[in-house]
Amino acid sequence: MLDRAAGAWTRGELDAFMSDYMPGERTTYVTSKGLIHGPAAIRERYAPRFAPGARHDSLSFENLEVDPLAPGVVHVVAWYVLSRGDSVVARGPTSLVMVRDENGRLRIVHDHSS
């Protein structure tokens, strides 16, 4: 799932990137300014990075740790890396809680990326 998300980000496909978030208001994203509820609000936060003419970076993930919490529920901790050419422009921790949807696909329900 993270490889798919990183590929969508890198290609500038915001809708594909957002498809890995579980639909509904129970899905949350933690920011330094507070909690965002629902994929629509999360999408709004990311949209400027995908706007025409915006600087667009490549996304990858490092040092993945996966902790199964319950059947169909996992906690993933990793480092996200945003690169522009050969330069790293941002790097930080991400903590994701994912659940399997009715089709068996892992989707993000809680995202805390610093």
Residue pairs with C-beta under 8 A, 6 or more apart in sequence:
1 20
1 98
1 105
1 106
2 61
2 64
2 76
2 78
4 16
4 20
5 17
5 20
5 59
6 58
6 59
6 60
6 61
8 14
8 16
8 17
8 19
9 17
9 58
9 59
10 57
10 58
10 59
12 50
12 56
14 43
14 46
14 47
14 50
17 46
18 39
18 42
18 43
18 46
20 106
20 107
20 108
21 27
21 39
21 42
21 107
21 108
21 109
21 111
22 39
22 99
22 101
22 107
22 108
22 109
23 39
24 38
24 39
25 37
25 38
26 37
26 109
27 37
27 38
27 39
27 42
27 108
27 109
27 110
28 35
28 36
28 37
28 109
28 110
28 111
29 35
29 36
29 41
29 42
29 45
29 110
29 111
29 112
29 113
30 36
30 110
30 111
30 112
30 113
31 45
32 114
36 42
36 45
42 111
48 54
49 56
49 57
50 56
55 84
57 82
57 83
57 84
57 89
57 90
58 82
58 83
58 84
59 80
59 81
59 82
60 80
60 81
60 83
61 78
61 79
61 80
61 81
61 94
62 78
62 79
62 81
63 78
63 79
64 76
64 77
64 78
65 76
65 77
65 78
66 74
66 75
66 76
67 74
67 75
67 76
67 77
68 74
69 75
69 97
72 99
72 100
73 97
73 98
73 99
73 100
74 97
74 98
74 106
75 95
75 96
75 97
75 98
76 94
76 95
76 96
76 97
76 98
77 93
77 94
77 95
77 96
78 93
78 94
78 96
79 91
79 92
79 93
79 94
80 90
80 91
80 92
80 93
80 94
80 113
81 88
81 90
81 91
82 88
82 89
82 90
82 91
83 89
92 113
92 114
93 113
93 114
94 111
94 112
94 113
94 114
95 110
95 111
95 112
95 113
96 108
96 110
96 111
96 112
97 108
97 109
97 110
98 106
98 107
98 108
98 109
99 106
99 107
99 109
100 106
100 107
101 107
